[in-house]
Amino acid sequence: MPITDITKTAEEQVLGYLAIAQEVVVDGVHRVSEAVQPVLPDVPRPFVAEAAELLDGAFTFAEKLLQSGHQFTSRLIEAADNAPDIKPAPKTSAASPAAKASAK
């Protein structure tokens, strides 16, 4: 199996498990909210609108960061792929013992 298939399968599994975990948390918060509603019906929630706005802004910024990183990495791969073929330096043969002695 190619590594791309293995990676894609792992990604799908992680996202699936994450969705299940998130649903459990949301359901739990919803149940707690329903349970306390009769006891605390008029508790003010002044930061809900601001929280939603901050959340949207944070995720918009994160999306921009991911996009920037993606573009940068793509450019790096392209730059490495288009690098000119560099030939290794020729190997020099070891000088003969006579040549070494005359150099001294």
N, C-alpha and C positions, 0 to 999 in steps of 0.2 A: 504494500500500500504506500503510495507516495506521501511524503511529509506534508504536503498541502492538504491532502485528505485527512490525515491524522489531526492536523491543526484545526481544520474546519470542524471536525467531529468534536474535538475538545471544547472549542469555542461554543458550539451549539449546546453542549451539555452544561457548561458553566452558566450560560444565559438561561437555560431552562431551570436549573437549580436556583439561580438568583431570583427568577420570576416567582417560583414557589415560595421562597423565603420572604420575599417582599409582600406577597399576598397574605401570608400568615401574619406579618407585622401590621399591615393595614387593617386586616380583619380584627386583630386584637385591640388596636387603638379605637376602631369603630365600636366594638363591644364595650370598652371602658367608657367611651363618650356617651353611649346610650345608657349605661348603668348609672352614671353620675348626673345625667340630665335632670331627673326628677329632684335631686338633692340640690343641685347648683344651676338652676335654670337661667338666672340672670347674671352670671359671672361675665364681666366684660372681657372681650377678646380684642384689645386695641391694636395688636400687632399683626393680625392675620393678613391684612392688605399689604402691609410693608413686607411681611415675610414672603408672600407670594411674589412680590416685585423683586426682592433681593434674590430669591431662588431663581427666577427667570433670568436675571442679570448674570448670576454666577454660572448658570448653564450655558448662556450665550457666550460668555467669556471662555469657558472650557471648550466649547465647540470651536471657537476661533483658535485657541491654543492647539487643539488637536489637528485642525486643518493646516496651521502653520508648520507644525512638526511633520505632518505628512508630506507637504510640499518640499520642505527642507530635505527630508530623508530621500524622497524621490530624486531630487536634484543631485544629492550625494551619490546615489547609485548610478545615475546617468553620467555624472562626471567620472566616476571610477570606470565605467564601462567604455567611455570614449577616450580614455587615456591612451596616448600613443604607445605602441609596442616598444618597450625598452629592452634592448638586448643586454644581457649581463656582460660585464667587463671580461675581456679574454683572460684566461688563466695564464699566468706567467710561469714558465718552466723554472724549476729550481736551478740556480747557477751551479755549474760543476765545481767541485772542490778546488780545481786549479784556478778558476776564475775568481773564487772567493779569496784565495791566497794572494793573487796578484793585486786585488783591490785594496789589500791592507797596506 
